[in-house]
Amino acid sequence: MRYWAHFRWAATVVLLVAVSSTRAPALDLPSPFVQEVLIKSILVTLNDAVASDNFTVFHAKISKPFRDQFPPEKLRAVFKDLVEKHAVFDAIVARPVIPEEDARIDEKGVLRLKGRFDTTPKKVKYQLGFIPSDGQWKLSGVTIDIE
């Protein structure tokens, strides 16, 4: 049986990388289906990292600048509260994404996705940033709020 601790927790990881003179090639705004795949795949990977207390796979799936700035042990420290409270939010795979804002690519080329999942007993809210990395959209920032 999965245990949901009574807590409200938000983890924010912000990517602060100097912008070089050469920019990664821009990618078009992904379709709603691809957005859902990006959201669910990265959040389920984060869930698995929290559940196993092993951030190696999560680290491998994020953007190169994010990987360089946040090795697995630093990611573990960022998400320490989730690990210690045994937070489980894998129920998102069975729920529809509920966008709270329209998907957009900001002036820095970051794909911004913000929304929630109406899971029970806790709701999962997210704000995700993705940048082009290795020819794909890869995570560059995450905020997750479980309430």
N, C-alpha and C positions, 0 to 999 in steps of 0.2 A: 504494500500500500504506500502510495506517495504521501509525503507530509508537506503541508503548506504551513509554514510558520506565519503567525500573525505579525506582519510587518509591512511597512512601506519603505521601499528602498529604491534609490536611483543611483545608478553608476554612470558616470560620464567619462568618456575617453575622448579627448579632443586631439586631433592631429595638428601639430604645429611644425610644419616643415617649410623651410625657406623655398620660395618659388624660384626655380632656376630660369635661365633665359630660354631654355627649350622646354616647351610644354608637351605633355603627352597628347597624342591625337585625340580629338574630341569624339565622343560616342553620342549617338542620338538618344533621345528620351526613350527608354524601353517601354514596351507595351504593358498594359496592366497585368497580363499573365506573367511576363518576365519579372515585373516588379514584385509580384507575390512570391515567385520562386526565390528572388534575391532576399526578400524579407524573411521568409520561413526558413530557408536553408541556413542563413547566418545565425538566426535566433535559435534554431534547433542545435546547431553546432556549439553555440554558446551554452545552451542548456546542458549538452553532453559534457562540455568542459567543466561546468560547475558541478554536475553530478559525479564525475570521475575525479575531480580535483586535478585535472591534467589539461593544460591549455596548449599543448603542442599542435593538435589538429586545427584548433581555432586560429592559432598563430599562422599556420600554413595557408589559411584561406583568406587572410586579410591582405590589403595592398602592401606593396614593397616598402613605401615610406613608413607605413604604420608598423610593419614587421621590424624595420630597422630601429624604430623608436621604442617599441614595446616587445621585448623578448617574452617568452612564455611565463617566466617567473614574475615579470613586472605585470603582465596581464592578470596573473593569479592574485597579486596584491591589490590591483584595481577592483577585482570582483570578489574580494575576500569575504564581504558580508553575505553575498549570495552563497558562497561555498559553505561558510559556517552555519548559515541558517537552512542549509539543504533545500534551497529554492528549486522548485521544479516547475517548468512552464512549457513542457513538451506538448501539452494539449492544444497548443496553437495550430498544430498541423491539421487538426480536424475542424478548425473554425475559420470563417472567412476573415480576410483582412478588412478592417474598417478604416479607411483613410480619414485623417483629421484635417489634412491639407492636400491640395493638389500636388502631385509629384512635379518636381522642377529641377532644372539644372541651373545652379547659381552662377554668378559672375566669375567665380574661380573654377568653374567646370565640375563642381561637386553635385552629384545627383542627391537630392534631399527627399527622403521619404519619412512621413510622420503619420502615425495612426495607432490603432489599438486592436486588441482581440477581446471579445466578451467571453472570457473563460470563467469558470467557476471553480473554487470559491473566490478567486482573485482575478482581477482584470490585469492584462498585460498591455502597457503602453510603450511605444518605442519612438525614437527619432534616430534615423540612420543616415549616414553620409557615405557615398560610394564615389570612388574616382576611377578613371581608366588606369588599369595596371595590368601588364601582361596581356593586353588586348581584350580585357573583360572589365566589367564593373566589379571592383573589389572594395571591401569595407575600409573606410578611413576615419570613421567616428561613430560612436554608439552611445545612446542614452536609453536605459530600460528602467521602467517604473512598474513595480508590481504592487497593486493595492487592493 
